[in-house]
Amino acid sequence: MNSQWQPDELAQRRRRARRTALVVGVIAVAVYVGFILSGVLAQ
């Protein structure tokens, strides 16, 4: 691996990391809301 990142390469890696974090966060929120709704609707 290269220890010296080029600025454009570093920016691209940050964009990918941010998008991955957002996708994981949206999935986590969807699962959380799903469990809440399943508990509310099961009554």
Distance bins in CASP14 RR format, pairs under 12 A and 6 or more apart:
PFRMAT RR
TARGET T0000
AUTHOR 0000-0000-0000
RMODE 2
METHOD distances of the structure
MODEL  1
1 9 0 0 0 0 0 1 0 0 0 0 0
1 13 0 0 0 0 0 1 0 0 0 0 0
2 9 0 0 0 0 1 0 0 0 0 0 0
2 10 0 0 0 0 0 1 0 0 0 0 0
2 13 0 0 0 0 0 1 0 0 0 0 0
4 10 0 0 0 0 1 0 0 0 0 0 0
5 11 0 0 0 0 1 0 0 0 0 0 0
5 12 0 0 0 0 1 0 0 0 0 0 0
5 13 1 0 0 1 0 0 0 0 0 0 0
5 14 0 0 0 0 0 1 0 0 0 0 0
6 12 0 0 0 0 1 0 0 0 0 0 0
6 13 0 0 0 0 0 1 0 0 0 0 0
7 13 0 0 0 0 0 1 0 0 0 0 0
7 14 0 0 0 0 0 1 0 0 0 0 0
8 14 0 0 0 0 0 1 0 0 0 0 0
8 15 0 0 0 0 0 1 0 0 0 0 0
9 15 0 0 0 0 0 1 0 0 0 0 0
9 16 0 0 0 0 0 1 0 0 0 0 0
10 16 0 0 0 0 0 1 0 0 0 0 0
10 17 0 0 0 0 0 1 0 0 0 0 0
11 17 0 0 0 0 0 1 0 0 0 0 0
11 18 0 0 0 0 0 1 0 0 0 0 0
12 18 0 0 0 0 0 1 0 0 0 0 0
12 19 0 0 0 0 0 1 0 0 0 0 0
13 19 0 0 0 0 0 1 0 0 0 0 0
13 20 0 0 0 0 0 1 0 0 0 0 0
14 20 0 0 0 0 0 1 0 0 0 0 0
14 21 0 0 0 0 0 1 0 0 0 0 0
15 21 0 0 0 0 0 1 0 0 0 0 0
15 22 0 0 0 0 0 1 0 0 0 0 0
16 22 0 0 0 0 0 1 0 0 0 0 0
16 23 0 0 0 0 0 1 0 0 0 0 0
17 23 0 0 0 0 0 1 0 0 0 0 0
17 24 0 0 0 0 0 1 0 0 0 0 0
18 24 0 0 0 0 0 1 0 0 0 0 0
18 25 0 0 0 0 0 1 0 0 0 0 0
19 25 0 0 0 0 0 1 0 0 0 0 0
19 26 0 0 0 0 0 1 0 0 0 0 0
20 26 0 0 0 0 0 1 0 0 0 0 0
20 27 0 0 0 0 0 1 0 0 0 0 0
21 27 0 0 0 0 0 1 0 0 0 0 0
21 28 0 0 0 0 0 1 0 0 0 0 0
22 28 0 0 0 0 0 1 0 0 0 0 0
22 29 0 0 0 0 0 1 0 0 0 0 0
23 29 0 0 0 0 0 1 0 0 0 0 0
23 30 0 0 0 0 0 1 0 0 0 0 0
24 30 0 0 0 0 0 1 0 0 0 0 0
24 31 0 0 0 0 0 1 0 0 0 0 0
25 31 0 0 0 0 1 0 0 0 0 0 0
25 32 0 0 0 0 1 0 0 0 0 0 0
25 33 0 0 0 0 0 1 0 0 0 0 0
26 32 0 0 0 0 0 1 0 0 0 0 0
26 33 0 0 0 0 0 1 0 0 0 0 0
27 33 0 0 0 0 0 1 0 0 0 0 0
27 34 0 0 0 0 0 1 0 0 0 0 0
28 34 0 0 0 0 0 1 0 0 0 0 0
28 35 0 0 0 0 0 1 0 0 0 0 0
29 35 0 0 0 0 0 1 0 0 0 0 0
29 36 0 0 0 0 0 1 0 0 0 0 0
30 36 0 0 0 0 0 1 0 0 0 0 0
30 37 0 0 0 0 0 1 0 0 0 0 0
31 37 0 0 0 0 0 1 0 0 0 0 0
31 38 0 0 0 0 0 1 0 0 0 0 0
32 38 0 0 0 0 0 1 0 0 0 0 0
32 39 0 0 0 0 0 1 0 0 0 0 0
33 39 0 0 0 0 0 1 0 0 0 0 0
33 40 0 0 0 0 0 1 0 0 0 0 0
33 41 0 0 0 0 0 1 0 0 0 0 0
34 40 0 0 0 0 1 0 0 0 0 0 0
34 41 0 0 0 0 1 0 0 0 0 0 0
34 42 0 0 0 0 0 1 0 0 0 0 0
35 41 0 0 0 0 0 1 0 0 0 0 0
35 42 0 0 0 0 0 1 0 0 0 0 0
36 42 0 0 0 0 0 1 0 0 0 0 0
37 43 0 0 0 0 0 1 0 0 0 0 0
END
